[in-house]
C-alpha cells in the first residue's frame, strides 16, 4: 500500500484527483447525483466533496487489490472510479494552480475509488477547526460502480 497525506484548500467544498494529462471538463462534474454522493466522476478525474470550505486533511491510499474497509468508523462513504493513463495523478483544490499542485505516481490503469469522510460531527462552523478527515482509497478494477455506501446528513 502507498499512502499520501495532504492539507488541501477545499474551496467550494471540493478537492480533486486527476490524471496529470487529463483534459476532463470539471465544470460538468457536479451533477445532482454527485452532490448527493459527495463524489463526482469524470473519465480521468475524481471530485471529492468536503463538508468544510477551508484547508482540510486529505489522504490517498493506493492498494494492489480491493482492501477490506470497515465503514463503521466512517461517517460518509461513496464508491466511484477513475482511469489513470499517464502514471501520474495530480491532487489539488479546485482553485489551486495546477502546475504547482502535488503529484503522485500511480500505475496506469482503471481504478475503483472509495471516498471516505469521518469526524463530521466535530464540524460546528465550516471555518472553525474540526477533526474531519477525507480519505480516497484506490485499487485496480475494471468495474465502474458509482454509488453511496454510507451517507451523512449535513445539518
N, C-alpha and C positions, 0 to 999 in steps of 0.2 A: 504494500500500500504506500502511496505517496500522499503527503499531507502538506497543504499550503495554508498559511494564515495571513489575512489582510485586515486592514482597517480602511473601509471604503466610505466615501461620502455618498449616501443613498439619497441623492437629490431626487425629488419627485417620487420618493418611496420605491426606488428600484436600483438594482445593480445588475451587471451583465457578465456573461461568459460568452465569448465569440471567437470562432476560428479567426486567427490573425489575418488570414487572407480573404475572409468572407466579405460579401457585398450585400448582405441582407439589409432590407429597409426596416429599421427598428421602429419607425413611425406606425407600422402596421401590427406590432406585436401585442398591444394591449386590447384584445377583444374582450367582450363581456365574460367569456369563459376564463380567459387568462386572469382577469381581475378577480374572479371568484376563487381561482386556484392559487393566486399569488405567484403564478408561473406562466410566462409567455414563451412560446416555442416558435422559432423560425428554423429553416433547414440547418443553418450553421451557427445559431445563436440561442442562448437561454437568457431570458429576462426574469430575474428573481424579485418578487415583490417583497418589500420590507414593511414593518409596522412603525418605523420612525424615519423621519426626513433629515437625518443627521449622520455623522460618522458612526458606522456600525461594524461589529466584528463579523467577518465572513471567512469560513473555512471551506477549502476544496479538498476532497479526498478522492483519489483515483485507485480503483481496485482492478485486479486481473479477472475477477468473476463477481457475480452478484453477492454482496455481503449480507449477512444476517443482521438486520437492524431492528432493535426493539423500539417501536413507535411510542411506547408508554412514556418515555422521557421527553417526548417532543410535543409541542402544542399544535403545530401545523405541519402537514406533510403532503406534498404533491409529487406526482411522477410525470416525467417528460422524457425527452430525448434530444440528442444533438449529434451532428456529424462533423467530425474534425478531419479536414483534408490535408492541412498543411503540416501537422505535427506540432503546432503552437497554438495556444489559446490565450487570448487577452482577457484580463479580469479588470473590470472598471465600473465606476459610477457613470451615470448617463451624461453628466456634464464634464467628465474628465477629458483631458487632451490625449487622444489615443496613442500617438507616438511615444508618450511618456508613461503609459499605463503598464501595469505589471503583466508579464507573460509567463506562462508555464508550459513546459514540454509535455506533450501527450501523444501517444502513438496515433497515427492517422486511423480513422475508422468510425463506425457508428457506435454510439454510447446511449445506454439508458441513464437517466438522471433522476435522482431523488433530491428534492428541495425540502429542507427541514428548517423549522424555527422553534426556538424554545425561550423561556424567560419572558414571555409576552405579558404575563400578569404583573411584571415589575415595571411596566411602562405606565406612568401616570400622565405625563405630558410628553409629546413627541420630542421636544427639545431638551428634556431633562435626562440626566444619567439613568440608565436602566441596565438590567442584566440580560438583555436579549442577545441571542446568538443565531446566526444563519449559517447553515452548512449545506453544501451541494456535494452529493456523492455520485461519482460516475463509474460505470463499468461497461465493458464491451457487450453490446447487444444489438441485434438487428430488429428487435421488437419495438414498434413505435407506439407505446402506451402514453396516454395523456389523460390523467385523472387525479382527483383528490383522493388521498388516503386517510387524511385526518384534517378537520377544519377547525380553526379557532375564530370565534366571533370577536371581532374587534369592537369593543364598546367604549 
